[in-house]
């Protein structure tokens, strides 16, 4: 093998290695970008969960107040009906 062929083979091997390195760097950058995007999405989901939990607590409080008001109205209606029956029975 002549020295020109040896240099050419070495340059080809170096070029192949540099291409592989470049491809690996690109893959690592994409993987890192994907991880960053996944972390951002996770943070958005955590924020959404906290907001939804707070809204649910508010809705539950309102439902409890409405249920209590409904019981009070029902109690008053029963009292009113009993009063009307008593008046009609006289």
NORPE-V619912 format. One line per field, one symbol per residue. ss: DSSP state (h for helix, s for strand, l for the rest). Layout:
# NORPE-V619912
ss: ???
This chain:
# NORPE-V619912
ss: llhhhhhhhhhhhhhhhhhhhhhhhhhhhhhhhhhhhhhhhhhhhhhhhhhhhhhhhhhhhhhhhhhhhhhhhhhhhhhhhhhhhhhhhl
